[in-house]
Amino acid sequence: QVQNMSQSIEVLNLRTQRDFQYVLKMETQMKGLKAKFRQIEDDRKTLMTKHFQELKEKMDELLPLIPVLEQYKTDAKLITQFKEEIRNLSTVLTGIQEEIGAYDYEELHQRVVNLETRLRDCMKKLTCGKLMKITGPITVKISGTRFGAWMTDPLASEKNNRVWYMDSYTNNKIVREYKSIADFVSGAESRTYNLPFKWAGTNHVVYNGSLYFNKYQSNIIIKYSFDTGRVLAQRSLEYAGFHNVYPYTWGGFSDIDLMADEIGLWAVYATNQNAGNIVISQLNQDTLEVLKSWSTGYPKRSAGESFMICGTLYVTNSHLTGAKVYYSYSTKTSTYEYTDIPFHNQYFHISMLDYNARDRALYAWNNGHQVLFNVTLFHIIKTEDDT
């Protein structure tokens, strides 16, 4: 036992001597580094310190993205690559004072900008995913009749937060515009538009600066420009039922539902050819031409409302209390599944429910209440090799 203890002590002694040498070495390096930092701080005539501080702050903004990327391990190679690039640049920026002059500021700045661009592109891929949960609602305002629609433009810039408000489901042509949610809540209108036609239903959408709506007593879709105040396009949606032939469960001429998601512009409706079941059509936003259609097996008249997220249609089973997302259809795989995603129908009667990809939220008109629901999506990172 004594011999074993002696051997153990000898091993421990060797490790201690090694660690002591490492500490001495580090102490010398730290003293040298401290001297170099003092030399740099004394040089008040250069702006390099300020530039490097700006780069460090830029990196501080990027570093919080690492935990986000780590959550999505379906693409370990991509995540590892980004983590290594961030760490490498962080190391360079931390030690740049020691090696001042070894890197050109513009070169370093460009590297940071390029990395930021690639990270932002990666984050954009996270906007698409499968619906997992709906939370809320948040009541924004109480106004108007029992039925109506309100919306923002998902393609607007971050500084453009205009709100459009369309009360009632028929016999109206007036669209009210507000510069922001705050103005909408306070009732401070910025502009009103008198449309050339009455609309049908509440299933309108604002997309890329234009309003898309169903012309009253027809299956014609209208594209109206807010900037010019003119109709840019109109087209009949072939075979689509209208004027309460195939509405949602609440009626209200809600036969044709126009919506937008991360992929583009869509129309959801029903036809006799599809036995009154829901048809999904992707539309050209300029010409309103149908690019492609999918026929589902879900009866339109049994649906409370529906909305698109990432090319998947989600259908609720009712517009009343106890409503939930009951059915989904993927246009990517042309497959459906039954779901069970509850949400709180606080005011008992939903007549409009639309997804906004920019806000990652559902806009709803709930019995004269304008409300928002937050959505939780399950994300999958896709690489360049994915088809």
MOVEN-V634797 format. One record per pair of residues at least 24 apart in sequence whose ideal C-beta (glycine too) atoms are under 7 Angstrom apart, sorted by the first residue. I is the first residue (numbers start at 0). J is the second residue. Records with the same first field share a line. If there is no record, write none. Layout:
I->J  J
//
This chain:
32->97
35->96  97
36->96
39->96  99
47->99  104
50->104
51->92  95  96
54->92  107  108  111
55->92
57->111
58->88  89  92  111
61->85  114  115  118
64->118
71->378  380
73->379  380
74->380  382
77->380  382
81->118  121
84->114
88->114
124->380  381
125->378  380
126->261  356
127->261  309
128->309  376  377  378  379
129->376  377
130->308  313  324  340  374  376
131->375  376  377
132->340  375
133->340  342  361  372  374
134->372  373
135->343  370  371  372  373
136->343  345  363  370  371  372
137->370  371
138->368  370
139->180  184  369  370  371
140->183  184  369
141->367  368
142->367  369
143->367
144->367
145->348  350  366  367
146->201  251  350  364
147->201  351  364
148->201  203  351  364
149->362  364  369
150->204  205  353  362
151->205  355  358
152->205  206  207  208
153->206  259  355  356  357
154->206  207
163->205
165->198  203
168->200  201  251  252  350
169->197  199  215  252
170->197
171->197  198
172->196  197
174->210
192->225  228
194->223
195->230
196->221
199->241  242  252
200->251  252  253  254  255
201->251  253  350  351  364
202->253  255  256  257  351
203->257
204->257  258  259  353
206->259  264  284
207->284
211->257  264
212->257
213->255  257
216->242
217->241
218->255
220->257  266  287
222->287
232->285  286  287
234->287  288
236->266  268
238->270  271  272
239->268  270
240->268  269  270
245->269  275  299  300
246->300
247->302  303  304  318
248->300  301  302  303  317  318
249->318  348  350
251->350
256->305
258->306  307  353  354
260->307  308  309  310  354  356
261->309  356
262->309  310
265->307
267->305  312
269->299
275->299  300
277->302
279->312  328  330
293->328  330  333
295->328  335
297->326
303->349
304->349  352
306->352  353  354  361
307->354
308->354
315->352
318->348  349  350
319->344  347  348
320->344  347
322->349
342->372
//
